[in-house]
Amino acid sequence: MFSFQPNYWLQSQGFIALAQAPSSLIEWRGLDAQNDRKEPSAAPVCIVLEPTKELIEQTHENLIKFSKNVSDPKIRCVSLAAGMNMSQLLHELDKGVDIVTGGVGRILDMIETHKLSTNGLNFIVIDEADQILSSFKQQLERFLAKIPTVSSNGMRLQVIACSATLHNMQITQFADKYMNFPQWIDLKGMDSVAETVHHVVCWVDPINDKQWIRIMHSPNHLQVS
């Protein structure tokens, strides 16, 4: 044991050195040990969140098609769409899985009941992010609160949000809160009108308002098609 008394010399053998570890390290190790006891060993690398059953099935089918072209290592995909047999799902998860696709509510329930491990999770893909934030914001926040920011293999969690309408304040606030140095990849751009295009709306009653006849015969009137 270390001693802080002056003129105290340690022997070359026959002692055990003790030091106080940082509380953050103790909590992290303790959390891992607790999860290892309660959760299955097979954990997905990626979780894909979808807002509807149809999108869950569609995404899962495409993942199966893409994974057929990858054999080393083989990519194992599981769908957690509503209506699936729970016993069969648990059997698939126990065999090992790489990508899990499902809704926020069901995946959150399986995590809270320790049926789905998140220890090895490296990626979270949130499809139709604007719709999920509008309909399942509280569940999504509970889900993200249970996901470790660093997986058991030492990789930092990467959160990917996809949507056709990313240009809104809700998406920006979400990215600032849950992503590290978020990068925006915009394939569409914001809806805009060229500066040379001018829009004018004229409400005309064709029966009672006859001004349109005078405007139509005016020398400065605009030709429209």
N, C-alpha and C positions, 0 to 999 in steps of 0.2 A: 504494500500500500504506500502511496506517496505521502510524504510528510513535508510540511513547510517549516519545520524547525531548522534553525541555522546549524551548520556544521553536521548535518545528517547525511550520511553517504549510503547509497543503496548498494546492496550486495549484487554480485553478478548473477546469482540464481537464488531460487527459494522465495520469491515474492510475486505478488499479482498486482499489476498496475490498474488503478481505477480512475476514471475521469467522467465528469458529468457531460452527457450528450445533449445536444440542442433539442428542445421540446418538439420542434417541427419534425425532426428525424424520428423521434420516439413515436409520435402520433402516426406518421406515415407507415412505419414498420408495423405498428399495431393494427392499423387499418388493413394492411395486406394480409396479416395473419388471420384476422377475423373473417375477411372475405374468402380466404382459402378454405376455412372450415365450413362456411355456410353455402358457398356457391360452387357450381360444377367447374371442373378443370378446363373443359372446352369452352373457349370464349371467342366470339367473332372478332374479326379485324375491322369490319365496317358495318355500320347500321344505316339503312336508308329509310327515312321517314316520308310517308305519303299521306295526303289528307283523306283519300277515299279508297274503298275496297277495289274499285276498278283500276285505279292507278297502282295499287300494290301488286295486283295480279299482272298488269301490263309490264311494270318494271321488272318483276321477278322473271317473267317469261323472256324478256330481253337479256337479262343477266345469264339465264341458262343458255341462250343461244350464243352469247359472246364467250362464255366459259368453256364451251365445247372446243374452242380453238386453242385453249390453254391446257396443257397436260402436265407440265412440270414447273411448279407444283399444280396439282389439280385444285380448281376453285369450287368450293362447296357452298351452295346457296340455299337458303330456307326462307319461305314466305310465312308470315304470321297473319295472313288475312283472316278476317272473321269467318267463322264456319269451319275452319280447319280442325281436325281431330287433335285434341290436346295430347293424348298419349303418343300419337305418331310424331307430333312436333317435339315433344320431350325426348323421344328416341332419336330423332334426327340431331337435336342439339347435343345429346350425350355422345354421339359418334364424332362430333366435331363439325364446326361450320366456320366459314370465312365471311360471308355476307348475309346479313339478316335484313329483310324488307318487311315493313309493317307500319301500322298506325301508331301515333304517339301514345294513345291510351293503353293499348294492349302491350306494347313493349315496356312501358312504364310499369304496368302491373306485373309483368314477368320479372322485371328487375327487382321490384320491391318484395316479391315472394321468393327471390333467390332461385328462380328457374332459368335466368339468363345472366351470365357473367359478363362484366364489362372490364375485367382486369387487362385484357389484351387489346382493347379497342384503340385503334389509331385514327379512324375516320368516321365522321358523322355527316351524312348527306341529307339536307333538308330540301326536298323537292316541293315546288309550289310554296315557297317560304311565306309569301304574303298571305296566302289562304290559311296556312297552318298557324301563323301568328294571329290572324283575325279570329280563328275558331278554337284553337287549342293553346293559347298563349300560356295559361297557368300550368297546364300539363307539360308543355315543352320546357318551361322553366324548372319544374320539379325534376324532369328527366335529366336536364343538363346539370342540375345540382348534384346528381348521383353519379356523374361520369368523372372519373379521375382525369386530371389535366395531363398526366404523364402515365403511359401504360406500363405494364410489367416488363416490357422489353426496352424501356427507357425512351421511347419515342413520344414527342409531344402531340397531344390531340389536335387534329385538324378538322375544323368545322367548315362545311361547304354548303352554301345556300343558293338554290337555283330558282329562278322565276322569270316570267316574261315582263313583270312589272317591278323591277328592283328599285326604281327611282321614287322612293317614298321615305318619309321620316322614320316609320316603324322599322323598316329594314336597316336603315342607317344606325339607329339606336341599338338594335339587336347585334349588329356587327361590332360596334364599339364595346359592347358589354361582354360578348362571349368569344370573340376572335382576337388572336394576337397578330397585329400588323396586317389587317385584312386587305386583300388585293381585289379590286373590282375588274371583272372581265365583262365588258359590255359589247355584245354582238349586234345590238339593235340601235342603241342610242336613244336619247330622249325625243319624244314627239315634238317636232318643231315645224314651223312654216318658213319658207324662204322669205328674205326681206323684200324681194321684188313682188311678192304676192300680197294683194290687199283683199280682205274679205269685207263685204258689205251685206247686211241683212235688211231687207225692206219688206215690211208687212203690208200686203196689198189685198184689199177686198175687191175682187174683179167685178163685182156687181155694183157696189155703191161708190167705189173710189175710181174715178176716171182719170186721175193724174198720170197713171201709167201710160195712157195713150199719148199725152203731151210729151212725157219724157221719152217715149219710144221714137217720136218724130223729131226730137231735139237733135241738132247737129253734133252735140257733144256727148250723146248717150253712148254707153258701152255695149258692144256686141257680145252677146252671151250665147252659148250653145247648150 
